[in-house]
Amino acid sequence: MLPVVIVVAALVIRAAIVEVRRPGNTRRQWAFATSRPAVTAGVVAAAAVAVTGWQQAGATALAWAVLAGCLIAFLVGRPSDRF
């Protein structure tokens, strides 16, 4: 469970540093939390990780599932850089 806590702490610290350097950028980074397709993809990924990992890791799989779901939602919710 400690690796999950370390990754989450690193992401929070990264967001804080980005906010200090460019105010308002963190709000844009976390906009995926209000995107329906991103949240749906995150929930599906989290459920898949939780179901497949429960037998091997037990409750620890839930922490990894939440982290994986958040990262998938972040990737799906990123704005397209295509023109």
N, C-alpha and C positions, 0 to 999 in steps of 0.2 A: 504494500500500500504506500510505502514511502516514496517510490518513484513517481506515483501519480501526484502526490503532494508536491514534490519537487517540480514537476512539469507545470502544474497549476501556478505555483509561486513564480516560476520563470515567466509565464505568460502575463501574470499580473504586473510583475516588475517591468516587463517589456512595454506593456500598455502605459504604465506610468512614465517611463522615459520618453516614449513617443509623444505623450500629452505635454510634457514639459518642453520638448523641442518644437512641436507644432500643435498649439492649442486647437482643440476641436477635432483633431484627427482620430482620437479614441472613439468618439461617437460614431464616426464613419466606419471604423473597424468593427464595432460591435452592432452595426445596423443589421447584421444577419439574424439577430435574435427576433426581429420583427418580420422577417421574410418567411412567408408560409412554405414555399418549396424548400428553403434551407432547414427550417425546423422539422419538416416532415422527413427529409433525408437524414437528419441527425437522430431523430427518434427511431427510424428504421435501423440505422447503423447501431445505435445503442442497444436496441432489442436483440439484434443478431449477435452482438458480442456477448451480451448477458446470457442469452440462451446457450450459445456454444461454449462459453467459458465457465458456466456454473458448476458443471461436474468436476472440472479440474481445480478451479480456484475458489469455489464457494462465493462468499460475500465479497471477496476482493474483486471478483469479476464485475461486480456492479460499479465499483469505482472506475475500473478501466472502461466499462461500457459508457459511463457518463462522459469521460474524457474523450473517447473515440467519437461519440455522438456530437459533442461540441466542436471538435476539430473538423468533422465532416460537414456540419452545418456552416462553419466558418468558410470552408472551401467552396461549398455550393452557393453561399450567399455573397461571395465576392463580386463586385461589379466587373463587368466585362471590359477588358482593355482594347477590344476590337473596335475599329472605326467603320 
